Amino acid sequence: MNFRALKLTGQAFDLTGERYVTEGKKAKAYGAGLDAGIEFEKAKAKLYKYHTQVENTEQAESHYNLAVKRTGVVEKINEYAEEELDETLEKSRIKAEQAKLQRKSAENKLSELQKQLGEVAS
């Protein structure tokens, strides 16, 4: 082999080596891009997780507000039920008082009648 051929062969090997270095850099750059993509997707997943938590919190708040409303309604219903029971009790007391008065009136009339009959019989 002559010197020039040897020199060209050496340059070809250098060029091939340089090509592999460049391909290695290309592969590293591609890998860095993939790593960046993976990190981006992780951040995106965290964003969705955050939005999901926001929705869950809003739903919990909505359930809580509804529970508060239900409690208010139940308390008001109980208040009215107590008033209704008080009124029913008062009506029963009045009816009992009326019955007592009617009984006393009937007893008085009976007593009067007995007096009148006793005077007539004597």
All heavy atoms as an XYZ file, in Angstrom:
969
protein
N       0.839     -1.157      0.000
C       0.000      0.000      0.000
C       0.889      1.226      0.000
O       1.870      1.290      0.724
C      -0.822     -0.021      1.261
C      -2.260      0.049      0.980
S      -3.132      0.467      2.435
C      -4.484     -0.460      2.216
N       0.534      2.153     -0.759
C       1.370      3.336     -0.790
C       0.934      4.312      0.292
O      -0.110      4.166      0.938
C       1.403      3.948     -2.198
C       0.086      4.581     -2.597
O      -0.695      4.945     -1.735
N      -0.124      4.720     -3.881
N       1.731      5.276      0.497
C       1.524      6.235      1.582
C       0.212      6.973      1.440
O      -0.524      7.164      2.417
C       2.721      7.219      1.597
C       2.617      8.233      2.671
C       2.810      7.901      4.002
C       2.287      9.550      2.378
C       2.705      8.848      4.977
C       2.177     10.492      3.364
C       2.395     10.149      4.672
N      -0.077      7.389      0.253
C      -1.317      8.148      0.023
C      -2.522      7.274      0.314
O      -3.489      7.709      0.941
C      -1.338      8.635     -1.434
C      -2.500      9.519     -1.752
C      -2.244     10.223     -3.086
N      -3.392     10.619     -3.806
C      -4.248     11.525     -3.441
N      -4.135     12.115     -2.317
N      -5.274     11.837     -4.210
N      -2.530      6.025     -0.086
C      -3.628      5.108      0.164
C      -3.781      4.886      1.663
O      -4.895      4.825      2.202
C      -3.398      3.786     -0.543
N      -2.632      4.744      2.329
C      -2.657      4.577      3.780
C      -3.234      5.799      4.462
O      -4.019      5.702      5.403
C      -1.221      4.325      4.270
C      -1.113      3.292      5.355
C      -1.480      1.924      4.853
C       0.253      3.303      5.950
N      -2.839      6.932      4.003
C      -3.335      8.193      4.568
C      -4.844      8.303      4.349
O      -5.578      8.669      5.257
C      -2.600      9.358      3.887
C      -2.877     10.658      4.484
C      -1.616     11.134      5.159
C      -1.839     12.536      5.632
N      -1.292     12.811      6.889
N      -5.318      7.961      3.155
C      -6.740      8.017      2.860
C      -7.515      7.001      3.696
O      -8.624      7.277      4.181
C      -6.999      7.768      1.376
C      -6.624      8.926      0.444
C      -6.800      8.491     -1.020
C      -7.477     10.143      0.735
N      -6.973      5.839      3.911
C      -7.609      4.818      4.745
C      -7.731      5.332      6.172
O      -8.777      5.176      6.832
C      -6.821      3.493      4.699
O      -6.731      3.045      3.350
C      -7.484      2.427      5.523
N      -6.665      5.964      6.670
C      -6.699      6.549      8.028
C      -7.766      7.629      8.131
O      -8.494      7.711      9.129
N      -7.846      8.466      7.115
C      -8.855      9.524      7.122
C     -10.279      8.923      7.073
O     -11.206      9.431      7.699
C      -8.627     10.468      5.939
C      -7.463     11.389      6.132
C      -7.221     12.271      4.902
O      -7.737     12.007      3.803
N      -6.420     13.313      5.093
N     -10.418      7.822      6.323
C     -11.719      7.152      6.243
C     -12.109      6.620      7.618
O     -13.276      6.731      8.049
C     -11.680      6.026      5.215
N     -11.118      6.039      8.317
C     -11.405      5.557      9.683
C     -11.742      6.723     10.621
O     -12.660      6.626     11.438
C     -10.237      4.753     10.237
C     -10.093      3.383      9.623
C      -8.838      2.848      9.354
C     -11.220      2.607      9.324
C      -8.694      1.591      8.797
C     -11.070      1.355      8.761
C      -9.810      0.834      8.504
N     -11.017      7.820     10.511
C     -11.302      9.013     11.326
C     -12.718      9.526     11.039
O     -13.461      9.891     11.957
C     -10.291     10.119     11.039
C      -8.916      9.817     11.627
O      -8.848      8.936     12.520
O      -7.944     10.472     11.216
N     -13.049      9.546      9.755
C     -14.371     10.017      9.360
C     -15.466      9.089      9.896
O     -16.485      9.547     10.423
C     -14.453     10.102      7.823
C     -15.762     10.652      7.265
C     -15.985     12.087      7.739
C     -15.740     10.605      5.743
N     -15.207      7.777      9.810
C     -16.168      6.806     10.335
C     -16.301      6.982     11.840
O     -17.422      6.971     12.390
C     -15.724      5.371      9.995
O     -15.628      5.245      8.576
C     -16.708      4.353     10.527
N     -15.185      7.176     12.534
C     -15.229      7.403     13.990
C     -16.006      8.670     14.322
O     -16.811      8.695     15.275
N     -15.758      9.701     13.554
C     -16.468     10.976     13.764
C     -17.966     10.800     13.522
O     -18.795     11.372     14.219
C     -15.871     12.021     12.814
C     -15.986     13.463     13.217
C     -15.599     13.782     14.649
O     -14.563     13.332     15.164
O     -16.401     14.505     15.291
N     -18.261      9.961     12.505
C     -19.677      9.691     12.217
C     -20.334      9.007     13.410
O     -21.454      9.344     13.799
C     -19.788      8.812     10.972
C     -21.225      8.535     10.618
C     -21.348      7.791      9.311
N     -22.761      7.544      9.041
C     -23.181      6.548      8.340
N     -22.337      5.705      7.781
N     -24.466      6.390      8.140
N     -19.643      8.033     14.021
C     -20.202      7.353     15.191
C     -20.347      8.296     16.383
O     -21.322      8.223     17.125
C     -19.352      6.132     15.560
C     -19.524      4.975     14.600
C     -18.432      4.279     14.112
C     -20.800      4.566     14.190
C     -18.581      3.216     13.247
C     -20.946      3.510     13.315
C     -19.836      2.835     12.854
O     -20.007      1.784     11.988
N     -19.395      9.195     16.564
C     -19.495     10.194     17.634
C     -20.724     11.066     17.389
O     -21.514     11.337     18.309
C     -18.208     11.053     17.712
C     -18.416     12.268     18.608
C     -17.039     10.215     18.213
N     -20.902     11.485     16.148
C     -22.063     12.315     15.799
C     -23.362     11.545     16.007
O     -24.335     12.079     16.566
C     -21.950     12.799     14.346
O     -20.727     13.533     14.194
C     -23.110     13.681     13.958
N     -23.396     10.272     15.576
C     -24.586      9.439     15.779
C     -24.854      9.257     17.275
O     -25.997      9.259     17.717
C     -24.433      8.075     15.090
C     -24.500      8.129     13.571
C     -25.844      8.585     13.040
O     -26.892      8.248     13.636
O     -25.852      9.295     12.017
N     -23.792      9.100     18.068
C     -23.938      8.982     19.527
C     -24.535     10.259     20.112
O     -25.418     10.205     20.983
N     -24.050     11.414     19.633
C     -24.603     12.687     20.090
C     -26.076     12.805     19.695
O     -26.909     13.290     20.463
C     -23.802     13.856     19.525
C     -22.457     14.016     20.159
C     -21.703     15.191     19.548
C     -20.322     15.332     20.192
N     -19.592     16.452     19.620
N     -26.384     12.333     18.486
C     -27.763     12.360     18.005
C     -28.647     11.493     18.909
O     -29.740     11.899     19.319
C     -27.811     11.854     16.555
C     -29.196     11.815     15.959
C     -29.122     11.260     14.522
C     -30.490     11.056     13.924
N     -30.389     10.457     12.583
N     -28.146     10.298     19.248
C     -28.902      9.381     20.105
C     -29.092      9.998     21.498
O     -30.176      9.909     22.088
C     -28.193      8.035     20.212
N     -28.030     10.644     22.032
C     -28.149     11.290     23.344
C     -29.155     12.433     23.297
O     -29.945     12.611     24.226
C     -26.783     11.803     23.806
C     -25.879     10.724     24.313
C     -24.561     11.310     24.802
C     -23.601     10.212     25.207
N     -22.311     10.752     25.624
N     -29.125     13.195     22.216
C     -30.076     14.300     22.075
C     -31.506     13.755     21.993
O     -32.432     14.294     22.622
C     -29.748     15.130     20.834
N     -31.685     12.667     21.232
C     -32.996     12.051     21.117
C     -33.455     11.532     22.483
O     -34.606     11.718     22.892
C     -32.945     10.919     20.079
C     -34.284     10.302     19.804
C     -35.258     10.980     19.084
C     -34.582      9.014     20.272
C     -36.497     10.415     18.834
C     -35.821      8.446     20.027
C     -36.772      9.144     19.309
O     -37.984      8.572     19.072
N     -32.524     10.898     23.195
C     -32.830     10.398     24.539
C     -33.188     11.531     25.485
O     -34.117     11.405     26.296
N     -32.475     12.655     25.386
C     -32.793     13.812     26.229
C     -34.190     14.334     25.890
O     -34.946     14.737     26.783
C     -31.747     14.905     26.038
N     -34.515     14.301     24.612
C     -35.858     14.718     24.198
C     -36.926     13.792     24.777
O     -37.977     14.247     25.241
N     -36.647     12.489     24.750
C     -37.588     11.536     25.344
C     -37.716     11.758     26.848
O     -38.815     11.721     27.402
C     -37.144     10.096     25.059
C     -37.275      9.646     23.604
C     -36.708      8.242     23.438
C     -38.737      9.668     23.163
N     -36.573     11.975     27.522
C     -36.614     12.260     28.968
C     -37.446     13.502     29.245
O     -38.242     13.530     30.181
C     -35.193     12.445     29.522
C     -34.419     11.134     29.606
O     -35.063     10.064     29.578
O     -33.173     11.189     29.714
N     -37.266     14.529     28.422
C     -38.053     15.754     28.594
C     -39.540     15.457     28.374
O     -40.399     15.952     29.115
C     -37.579     16.829     27.615
N     -39.842     14.624     27.372
C     -41.234     14.243     27.109
C     -41.828     13.486     28.287
O     -42.979     13.710     28.673
N     -41.032     12.583     28.863
C     -41.506     11.829     30.036
C     -41.787     12.784     31.189
O     -42.819     12.692     31.849
C     -40.471     10.750     30.441
C     -40.454      9.636     29.396
C     -40.767     10.201     31.833
C     -39.289      8.655     29.540
N     -40.894     13.715     31.437
C     -41.097     14.694     32.513
C     -42.323     15.563     32.240
O     -43.086     15.882     33.149
C     -39.855     15.560     32.702
C     -38.661     14.816     33.277
C     -38.972     14.126     34.607
O     -39.610     14.765     35.483
O     -38.585     12.958     34.767
N     -42.509     15.929     30.963
C     -43.697     16.709     30.595
C     -44.969     15.920     30.891
O     -45.935     16.446     31.455
C     -43.637     17.097     29.112
C     -44.845     17.859     28.661
C     -45.001     19.197     28.974
C     -45.843     17.224     27.930
C     -46.137     19.901     28.560
C     -46.979     17.913     27.516
C     -47.119     19.261     27.838
N     -44.974     14.629     30.533
C     -46.152     13.786     30.784
C     -46.394     13.611     32.278
O     -47.542     13.579     32.726
C     -46.005     12.428     30.089
C     -46.095     12.503     28.572
C     -47.410     13.067     28.060
O     -48.472     12.746     28.631
O     -47.381     13.843     27.087
N     -45.326     13.514     33.074
C     -45.485     13.428     34.532
C     -46.130     14.706     35.066
O     -47.023     14.653     35.918
C     -44.128     13.216     35.218
C     -43.582     11.816     35.095
C     -42.234     11.724     35.809
C     -41.568     10.390     35.662
N     -40.246     10.372     36.324
N     -45.671     15.845     34.555
C     -46.248     17.120     34.985
C     -47.713     17.207     34.557
O     -48.566     17.678     35.315
C     -45.449     18.288     34.393
N     -48.011     16.719     33.356
C     -49.383     16.724     32.856
C     -50.262     15.839     33.738
O     -51.391     16.202     34.080
C     -49.371     16.214     31.415
C     -50.602     16.505     30.613
C     -50.299     16.177     29.149
C     -51.513     15.766     28.388
N     -51.202     15.339     27.023
N     -49.742     14.677     34.140
C     -50.487     13.769     35.024
C     -50.761     14.451     36.369
O     -51.853     14.330     36.923
C     -49.714     12.472     35.230
N     -49.771     15.177     36.882
C     -49.962     15.901     38.143
C     -51.037     16.975     37.985
O     -51.839     17.205     38.893
C     -48.654     16.530     38.613
C     -47.687     15.534     39.184
C     -46.410     16.218     39.664
C     -45.431     15.206     40.216
N     -44.193     15.824     40.685
N     -51.050     17.632     36.825
C     -52.071     18.649     36.568
C     -53.465     18.023     36.586
O     -54.386     18.553     37.210
C     -51.813     19.335     35.218
C     -52.858     20.363     34.786
C     -52.864     21.555     35.747
C     -52.587     20.824     33.361
N     -53.607     16.856     35.914
C     -54.909     16.178     35.917
C     -55.280     15.722     37.324
O     -56.451     15.787     37.717
C     -54.922     14.995     34.952
C     -54.967     15.418     33.500
C     -54.089     14.886     32.573
C     -55.890     16.359     33.062
C     -54.129     15.274     31.235
C     -55.942     16.750     31.731
C     -55.058     16.207     30.828
O     -55.100     16.591     29.521
N     -54.307     15.252     38.066
C     -54.552     14.838     39.451
C     -55.035     16.039     40.266
O     -55.962     15.930     41.064
C     -53.276     14.246     40.050
C     -53.462     13.620     41.404
C     -52.175     12.955     41.872
C     -52.350     12.341     43.245
N     -51.125     11.717     43.724
N     -54.414     17.184     40.043
C     -54.825     18.415     40.739
C     -56.261     18.787     40.365
O     -57.081     19.066     41.238
C     -53.866     19.561     40.383
C     -54.399     20.921     40.779
C     -54.388     21.336     42.105
C     -54.946     21.774     39.823
C     -54.900     22.568     42.471
C     -55.457     23.012     40.185
C     -55.424     23.409     41.506
O     -55.938     24.629     41.865
N     -56.561     18.779     39.061
C     -57.922     19.123     38.610
C     -58.952     18.137     39.180
O     -60.060     18.539     39.560
C     -58.010     19.153     37.086
C     -57.389     20.370     36.464
N     -57.766     21.649     36.784
C     -56.387     20.494     35.551
C     -57.044     22.514     36.093
N     -56.190     21.834     35.336
N     -58.578     16.859     39.233
C     -59.467     15.849     39.815
C     -59.727     16.163     41.281
O     -60.867     16.083     41.750
C     -58.854     14.445     39.667
O     -58.675     14.163     38.280
C     -59.739     13.377     40.294
N     -58.676     16.533     42.003
C     -58.839     16.875     43.420
C     -59.713     18.113     43.589
O     -60.535     18.183     44.489
C     -57.473     17.092     44.092
C     -57.573     17.308     45.590
C     -58.260     16.148     46.297
O     -57.890     15.004     46.130
N     -59.278     16.451     47.088
N     -59.546     19.095     42.703
C     -60.395     20.295     42.755
C     -61.861     19.889     42.581
O     -62.736     20.343     43.332
C     -59.979     21.318     41.677
C     -61.026     22.412     41.505
C     -58.624     21.940     42.025
N     -62.131     19.015     41.616
C     -63.507     18.550     41.387
C     -64.036     17.793     42.602
O     -65.175     17.993     43.016
C     -63.584     17.673     40.134
C     -63.346     18.413     38.838
C     -64.347     19.531     38.581
O     -65.546     19.347     38.883
O     -63.929     20.588     38.095
N     -63.199     16.914     43.168
C     -63.619     16.162     44.359
C     -63.935     17.106     45.512
O     -64.909     16.910     46.238
C     -62.536     15.170     44.782
C     -62.420     13.996     43.835
O     -63.347     13.692     43.093
N     -61.285     13.338     43.840
N     -63.116     18.137     45.669
C     -63.340     19.114     46.742
C     -64.638     19.874     46.500
O     -65.424     20.083     47.433
C     -62.155     20.086     46.836
O     -60.954     19.334     47.088
C     -62.350     21.099     47.944
N     -64.871     20.282     45.264
C     -66.108     21.003     44.948
C     -67.333     20.115     45.181
O     -68.349     20.575     45.700
C     -66.076     21.518     43.512
C     -65.148     22.698     43.338
C     -65.098     23.232     41.913
O     -65.892     22.759     41.060
O     -64.276     24.125     41.659
N     -67.218     18.827     44.827
C     -68.333     17.908     45.065
C     -68.566     17.733     46.561
O     -69.715     17.719     47.014
C     -68.058     16.556     44.404
C     -68.127     16.609     42.898
C     -67.666     15.330     42.244
O     -67.532     14.291     42.889
N     -67.413     15.392     40.940
N     -67.473     17.618     47.332
C     -67.605     17.476     48.784
C     -68.259     18.723     49.375
O     -69.118     18.631     50.252
C     -66.231     17.230     49.422
N     -67.866     19.884     48.874
C     -68.461     21.133     49.351
C     -69.952     21.171     49.018
O     -70.778     21.579     49.838
C     -67.748     22.337     48.730
C     -68.288     23.669     49.198
C     -67.593     24.868     48.561
O     -66.741     24.681     47.668
O     -67.912     25.996     48.960
N     -70.284     20.723     47.815
C     -71.681     20.697     47.397
C     -72.490     19.754     48.284
O     -73.595     20.083     48.717
C     -71.768     20.259     45.930
O     -73.107     20.234     45.510
N     -71.925     18.566     48.580
C     -72.604     17.616     49.474
C     -72.766     18.227     50.866
O     -73.813     18.061     51.503
C     -71.833     16.298     49.561
C     -71.904     15.474     48.322
N     -73.066     14.911     47.859
C     -70.947     15.115     47.439
C     -72.833     14.242     46.751
N     -71.548     14.359     46.464
N     -71.748     18.909     51.328
C     -71.809     19.549     52.648
C     -72.904     20.611     52.670
O     -73.714     20.657     53.600
C     -70.455     20.180     52.994
C     -70.517     21.061     54.214
C     -70.628     20.514     55.481
C     -70.500     22.446     54.089
C     -70.714     21.326     56.602
C     -70.582     23.262     55.201
C     -70.680     22.692     56.455
O     -70.767     23.508     57.552
N     -72.943     21.463     51.640
C     -73.971     22.514     51.581
C     -75.375     21.906     51.563
O     -76.288     22.430     52.206
C     -73.753     23.405     50.358
C     -72.519     24.275     50.486
O     -72.050     24.554     51.581
N     -71.970     24.697     49.363
N     -75.530     20.795     50.841
C     -76.819     20.119     50.806
C     -77.166     19.549     52.188
O     -78.311     19.655     52.633
C     -76.815     19.000     49.757
C     -78.127     18.259     49.554
C     -79.242     19.209     49.131
C     -77.942     17.168     48.515
N     -76.179     18.990     52.867
C     -76.409     18.449     54.213
C     -76.813     19.558     55.178
O     -77.708     19.376     56.007
C     -75.155     17.730     54.717
N     -76.167     20.720     55.053
C     -76.526     21.862     55.907
C     -77.968     22.268     55.631
O     -78.748     22.530     56.557
C     -75.551     23.042     55.665
C     -76.070     24.315     56.301
C     -74.165     22.703     56.203
N     -78.345     22.312     54.365
C     -79.717     22.670     53.984
C     -80.706     21.655     54.558
O     -81.745     22.025     55.109
C     -79.828     22.734     52.457
C     -81.180     23.113     51.946
C     -81.479     24.561     52.181
C     -82.785     24.948     51.514
N     -83.110     26.328     51.724
N     -80.372     20.352     54.431
C     -81.252     19.310     54.975
C     -81.424     19.481     56.479
O     -82.527     19.326     57.000
C     -80.669     17.927     54.690
C     -80.915     17.438     53.304
C     -80.528     15.976     53.154
N     -80.758     15.543     51.807
C     -79.834     15.034     51.009
N     -78.619     14.858     51.448
N     -80.123     14.674     49.787
N     -80.327     19.776     57.164
C     -80.401     19.967     58.611
C     -81.333     21.121     58.940
O     -82.169     21.011     59.841
C     -78.992     20.238     59.197
O     -78.162     19.103     58.924
C     -79.049     20.486     60.679
N     -81.214     22.206     58.196
C     -82.094     23.359     58.415
C     -83.553     23.001     58.202
O     -84.427     23.399     58.980
N     -83.813     22.225     57.146
C     -85.185     21.817     56.847
C     -85.716     20.910     57.965
O     -86.839     21.087     58.441
C     -85.264     21.106     55.473
C     -86.597     20.406     55.279
C     -85.011     22.104     54.352
N     -84.912     19.950     58.405
C     -85.333     19.038     59.471
C     -85.606     19.812     60.756
O     -86.602     19.565     61.445
C     -84.271     17.936     59.707
C     -84.522     17.178     61.002
C     -84.248     16.972     58.528
N     -84.737     20.763     61.079
C     -84.942     21.570     62.284
C     -86.245     22.361     62.189
O     -86.989     22.461     63.166
C     -83.764     22.515     62.507
C     -82.517     21.803     62.996
C     -81.302     22.714     63.091
O     -81.339     23.856     62.573
O     -80.306     22.284     63.688
N     -86.531     22.930     61.030
C     -87.761     23.708     60.852
C     -88.978     22.788     60.940
O     -89.979     23.133     61.579
C     -87.720     24.418     59.494
C     -88.536     25.665     59.447
C     -87.979     26.698     60.399
C     -88.670     28.011     60.181
N     -88.598     28.889     61.310
N     -88.890     21.611     60.309
C     -89.991     20.642     60.383
C     -90.237     20.257     61.840
O     -91.384     20.200     62.292
C     -89.683     19.389     59.523
C     -89.779     19.731     58.035
C     -90.610     18.224     59.879
C     -89.274     18.636     57.110
N     -89.166     19.997     62.580
C     -89.307     19.633     63.988
C     -89.928     20.777     64.790
O     -90.745     20.539     65.684
C     -87.961     19.235     64.581
C     -87.490     17.882     64.082
O     -88.275     17.103     63.552
N     -86.212     17.608     64.230
N     -89.536     21.992     64.468
C     -90.104     23.160     65.153
C     -91.611     23.218     64.919
O     -92.396     23.406     65.859
C     -89.423     24.427     64.621
C     -89.841     25.712     65.296
C     -89.152     26.923     64.665
O     -87.927     26.866     64.414
O     -89.856     27.920     64.420
N     -92.026     23.041     63.652
C     -93.456     23.057     63.340
C     -94.171     21.879     63.998
O     -95.305     22.017     64.478
C     -93.689     23.035     61.828
C     -93.245     24.295     61.118
C     -92.652     24.238     59.863
C     -93.418     25.543     61.702
C     -92.252     25.403     59.203
C     -93.020     26.704     61.047
C     -92.438     26.622     59.799
O     -92.048     27.761     59.162
N     -93.528     20.719     64.012
C     -94.136     19.532     64.630
C     -94.334     19.767     66.131
O     -95.372     19.381     66.691
C     -93.262     18.299     64.390
N     -93.355     20.409     66.777
C     -93.497     20.726     68.195
C     -94.673     21.678     68.411
O     -95.477     21.476     69.341
C     -92.214     21.364     68.731
C     -91.083     20.391     68.982
C     -89.826     21.091     69.500
O     -89.949     22.137     70.182
O     -88.730     20.576     69.230
N     -94.771     22.697     67.572
C     -95.887     23.637     67.682
C     -97.215     22.915     67.481
O     -98.184     23.162     68.209
C     -95.749     24.767     66.654
C     -94.646     25.756     66.974
C     -94.490     26.837     65.902
O     -95.445     27.053     65.120
O     -93.420     27.460     65.862
N     -97.253     22.009     66.496
C     -98.472     21.254     66.229
C     -98.836     20.392     67.440
O    -100.011     20.329     67.844
C     -98.266     20.374     64.992
C     -99.495     19.608     64.588
C     -99.252     18.730     63.353
O     -98.133     18.722     62.807
O    -100.215     18.049     62.963
N     -97.842     19.730     68.041
C     -98.103     18.909     69.224
C     -98.588     19.763     70.392
O     -99.510     19.365     71.116
C     -96.840     18.129     69.619
C     -96.444     16.984     68.692
C     -95.091     16.427     69.094
C     -97.508     15.892     68.694
N     -97.964     20.931     70.558
C     -98.402     21.843     71.624
C     -99.858     22.251     71.407
O    -100.650     22.293     72.364
C     -97.512     23.086     71.680
C     -96.111     22.794     72.212
O     -95.918     21.725     72.822
O     -95.215     23.645     72.011
N    -100.205     22.550     70.158
C    -101.580     22.947     69.849
C    -102.547     21.787     70.086
O    -103.638     21.976     70.629
C    -101.693     23.450     68.407
C    -101.016     24.785     68.161
C    -101.582     25.907     69.026
O    -102.816     25.960     69.224
O    -100.781     26.730     69.507
N    -102.160     20.593     69.691
C    -103.000     19.409     69.910
C    -103.216     19.181     71.399
O    -104.332     18.887     71.842
C    -102.349     18.163     69.269
O    -102.170     18.394     67.873
C    -103.187     16.916     69.476
N    -102.166     19.335     72.177
C    -102.261     19.192     73.634
C    -103.206     20.241     74.215
O    -104.052     19.928     75.064
C    -100.866     19.306     74.260
C    -100.779     19.116     75.765
C    -101.246     17.719     76.154
C     -99.361     19.361     76.235
N    -103.060     21.469     73.753
C    -103.917     22.549     74.260
C    -105.380     22.283     73.897
O    -106.283     22.490     74.715
C    -103.453     23.896     73.702
C    -104.197     25.096     74.244
C    -104.084     25.277     75.765
O    -103.162     24.710     76.399
O    -104.943     25.987     76.319
N    -105.638     21.803     72.666
C    -107.015     21.473     72.269
C    -107.574     20.387     73.183
O    -108.736     20.463     73.614
C    -107.049     20.970     70.821
C    -107.018     22.039     69.774
C    -107.281     21.388     68.416
C    -106.386     21.956     67.368
N    -106.500     21.252     66.091
N    -106.753     19.379     73.473
C    -107.203     18.294     74.348
C    -107.489     18.812     75.749
O    -108.464     18.400     76.381
C    -106.143     17.189     74.416
O    -106.012     16.565     73.166
N    -106.671     19.718     76.247
C    -106.893     20.308     77.567
C    -108.214     21.075     77.591
O    -109.015     20.937     78.523
C    -105.741     21.240     77.946
C    -105.825     21.732     79.393
C    -104.902     22.906     79.647
N    -105.259     24.103     78.908
C    -106.295     24.913     79.198
N    -107.109     24.636     80.185
N    -106.530     25.984     78.462
N    -108.461     21.844     76.524
C    -109.701     22.625     76.437
C    -110.906     21.689     76.372
O    -111.922     21.916     77.058
C    -109.662     23.581     75.224
C    -108.638     24.700     75.483
C    -111.035     24.149     74.925
C    -108.341     25.565     74.268
N    -110.831     20.624     75.567
C    -111.940     19.668     75.476
C    -112.199     19.026     76.835
O    -113.357     18.823     77.228
C    -111.634     18.587     74.435
C    -111.816     19.036     73.008
C    -111.520     17.884     72.059
C    -111.627     18.335     70.619
N    -111.298     17.238     69.696
N    -111.127     18.683     77.546
C    -111.289     18.075     78.877
C    -111.964     19.061     79.824
O    -112.850     18.687     80.603
C    -109.931     17.637     79.423
N    -111.542     20.311     79.750
C    -112.145     21.349     80.604
C    -113.628     21.519     80.265
O    -114.478     21.638     81.156
C    -111.391     22.669     80.418
C    -111.772     23.756     81.388
C    -111.375     23.448     82.833
O    -110.349     22.763     83.047
O    -112.109     23.880     83.726
N    -113.949     21.529     78.967
C    -115.354     21.640     78.549
C    -116.162     20.452     79.063
O    -117.287     20.615     79.548
C    -115.447     21.700     77.014
C    -115.049     23.021     76.427
C    -115.062     22.989     74.900
O    -114.950     21.936     74.271
N    -115.189     24.171     74.305
N    -115.595     19.255     78.964
C    -116.298     18.052     79.433
C    -116.547     18.142     80.935
O    -117.630     17.781     81.424
C    -115.489     16.800     79.093
N    -115.545     18.653     81.674
C    -115.686     18.822     83.121
C    -116.815     19.800     83.437
O    -117.653     19.546     84.319
C    -114.360     19.353     83.697
C    -113.955     18.732     85.008
C    -112.692     19.406     85.550
C    -111.474     18.636     85.117
N    -110.248     19.174     85.735
N    -116.825     20.923     82.706
C    -117.857     21.929     82.925
C    -119.244     21.375     82.585
O    -120.216     21.643     83.292
C    -117.573     23.184     82.115
C    -116.359     24.007     82.570
C    -116.071     25.126     81.573
C    -116.573     24.578     83.966
N    -119.314     20.606     81.491
C    -120.601     20.007     81.111
C    -121.073     19.027     82.182
O    -122.261     18.973     82.515
C    -120.487     19.296     79.750
C    -120.391     20.252     78.585
C    -120.111     19.542     77.267
O    -119.816     18.345     77.243
N    -120.189     20.294     76.175
N    -120.139     18.245     82.731
C    -120.485     17.304     83.786
C    -120.994     18.047     85.009
O    -122.032     17.701     85.597
C    -119.286     16.435     84.165
C    -119.611     15.417     85.276
C    -118.400     14.629     85.711
N    -117.236     15.420     86.049
C    -117.038     16.004     87.249
N    -117.937     15.922     88.191
N    -115.930     16.685     87.482
N    -120.275     19.116     85.396
C    -120.694     19.894     86.563
C    -122.061     20.525     86.322
O    -122.923     20.536     87.212
C    -119.663     20.978     86.896
C    -118.445     20.443     87.581
C    -117.507     21.570     87.960
C    -116.265     21.005     88.624
N    -115.313     22.041     88.957
N    -122.286     21.000     85.118
C    -123.581     21.603     84.781
C    -124.684     20.553     84.873
O    -125.762     20.798     85.419
C    -123.507     22.207     83.387
O    -124.769     22.674     82.983
N    -124.385     19.360     84.359
C    -125.372     18.283     84.407
C    -125.642     17.879     85.850
O    -126.788     17.616     86.232
C    -124.890     17.087     83.594
N    -124.572     17.837     86.667
C    -124.746     17.498     88.085
C    -125.598     18.555     88.780
O    -126.480     18.228     89.599
C    -123.389     17.371     88.791
C    -122.658     16.096     88.469
C    -121.250     16.057     89.088
O    -120.781     17.088     89.641
O    -120.609     14.988     88.992
N    -125.331     19.821     88.456
C    -126.113     20.910     89.057
C    -127.589     20.803     88.658
O    -128.488     20.987     89.489
C    -125.557     22.274     88.672
C    -124.235     22.571     89.360
O    -123.931     21.975     90.388
N    -123.462     23.489     88.800
N    -127.835     20.518     87.394
C    -129.222     20.376     86.922
C    -129.907     19.203     87.616
O    -131.073     19.301     88.011
C    -129.253     20.202     85.405
C    -128.968     21.468     84.641
C    -129.020     21.217     83.146
C    -128.642     22.484     82.393
N    -128.576     22.253     80.955
N    -129.151     18.101     87.772
C    -129.693     16.926     88.441
C    -130.018     17.249     89.895
O    -131.091     16.890     90.408
C    -128.710     15.756     88.360
C    -129.146     14.475     89.077
C    -130.437     13.929     88.470
C    -128.042     13.448     89.035
N    -129.097     17.958     90.496
C    -129.292     18.340     91.898
C    -130.522     19.235     92.024
O    -131.339     19.080     92.950
C    -128.034     19.036     92.400
O    -128.124     19.300     93.766
N    -130.680     20.183     91.131
C    -131.838     21.082     91.122
C    -133.121     20.280     90.935
O    -134.122     20.515     91.614
C    -131.725     22.108     89.989
C    -130.844     23.279     90.273
C    -131.408     24.178     91.358
O    -132.629     24.444     91.362
O    -130.618     24.572     92.225
N    -133.063     19.345     89.995
C    -134.233     18.531     89.717
C    -134.609     17.692     90.940
O    -135.784     17.585     91.289
C    -133.961     17.634     88.499
C    -135.124     16.790     88.014
C    -136.313     17.656     87.597
C    -134.695     15.918     86.861
N    -133.575     17.124     91.592
C    -133.832     16.323     92.783
C    -134.439     17.181     93.890
O    -135.330     16.731     94.616
C    -132.526     15.655     93.268
C    -132.092     14.490     92.392
C    -130.709     13.964     92.765
O    -129.927     14.626     93.430
N    -130.443     12.742     92.332
N    -133.951     18.419     94.037
C    -134.519     19.336     95.039
C    -135.975     19.591     94.746
O    -136.831     19.570     95.641
C    -133.765     20.666     95.039
C    -132.647     20.755     95.989
C    -132.154     22.188     95.950
C    -130.883     22.386     96.690
N    -130.387     23.746     96.581
N    -136.233     19.890     93.484
C    -137.617     20.193     93.097
C    -138.513     18.981     93.333
O    -139.645     19.110     93.805
C    -137.675     20.632     91.632
C    -137.118     21.997     91.385
C    -137.089     22.329     89.893
O    -137.485     21.518     89.055
N    -136.612     23.519     89.590
N    -138.004     17.818     93.005
C    -138.788     16.615     93.205
C    -138.987     16.327     94.689
O    -140.051     15.857     95.114
C    -138.132     15.405     92.530
C    -138.173     15.382     91.005
C    -137.399     14.203     90.462
C    -139.608     15.348     90.509
N    -137.973     16.614     95.482
C    -138.072     16.415     96.929
C    -139.092     17.341     97.546
O    -139.817     16.975     98.445
N    -139.179     18.562     97.063
C    -140.148     19.528     97.571
C    -141.554     19.127     97.163
O    -142.509     19.331     97.891
C    -139.821     20.927     97.076
C    -138.571     21.503     97.681
C    -138.179     22.847     97.075
O    -138.906     23.395     96.231
O    -137.109     23.341     97.442
N    -141.681     18.580     96.004
C    -142.986     18.188     95.493
C    -143.464     16.955     96.269
O    -144.635     16.836     96.616
C    -142.940     17.905     93.987
C    -144.224     17.284     93.484
C    -142.595     19.141     93.204
N    -142.586     16.036     96.571
C    -142.938     14.805     97.256
C    -143.294     15.086     98.712
O    -144.025     14.326     99.323
C    -141.785     13.818     97.175
N    -142.794     16.104     99.270
C    -143.082     16.351    100.669
C    -144.375     16.982    100.895
O    -145.278     17.359    100.487
C    -142.124     17.270    101.357
O    -140.933     17.475    100.839
